[in-house]
Amino acid sequence: MSTRRVLHTFTGENCGEPVRRYEGEPPRNHCPHFLWSKHVMLGEQAGDPPCGAMMRGVGVGNEEVVWRCLGCGFMMQCHLP
């Protein structure tokens, strides 16, 4: 039986569920349980700082999620791992 090494763990801020990233998986900043994220990436224009507010999943399609920031309204689309 093989075991995968946990590289990173955080708690989903909206749901409180543990989120683990295992060896061989890409980095993530969203909760796979409820599709909430955090605005930690830069905005549309270079230099726009992230506001750090929660981002709600507002659309899913083609293995991608669209998030809208509840703090500043920024929207982003991301491919799910």
N, C-alpha and C positions, 0 to 999 in steps of 0.2 A: 504494500500500500504506500503510495507516495503522498507526501504532504507538501502543500505550498506554503512558502514563508510569507507572513504578513509584513508588508513594507510600511504601511501607513494606516492609521485608524483615526476617524473623527466621529463626532456625534452630530446627526442631522439636527440643525437648529430649529426646524419647524416641527419635527416629529419626535426627536429624542432617541431615534434608533441608531445603533452603531453601524458605521460604514467602514468596511475594510477594503484595502487595496492589496492584492496579492502579487507576488513576484510574477512577472510576465504580463501583467495588465497595464494599460496606459494610465497616466494620472487622471484623477477626477476631482471635481469640486462640487458635484451634485449628489443628492441623495437618491439612490435608485429605488427606494421604497415608495416615495411620494413625488418624485421629480421636482424637488425644490433645489435651488442653488443659492449661491451668494455672489453678489456683484464684486468680484475680485479681479476681473480682467479689465483692461483699458477700454474706454469708450470708442465710438466711431472715429473721432478725430484723434490723431496722434497727440498724446499729452493729456487727454481727458482722464483725470484720475477716477478710479472706481469709487463708488460711494459707500460700499460695504453693506448695503441693505439686502434684504432677502429678494430672491427672484423666483417668481411662480412660473411653473410650466404652463404655457397657454396653448400649445399645439404640438402634435406629434405626427410624423410622417416620414417614410423612407429612412427609417432608423435615425431620425434626427428629432431633436426637441427644440422648440422655440420658447425662450424665457423672456419675461418682462419684469424689469426691476420695479419693486414697489416703492422705492425711494425716489428715483429720478426718471423712471419711465423708459430707460434704455432697453432696447430689445436686442437679443442675439440668438443665433441659431447654431446648434452644435451637434456634431455626429456623436451618437452614443457608442461606447466601447462594446 
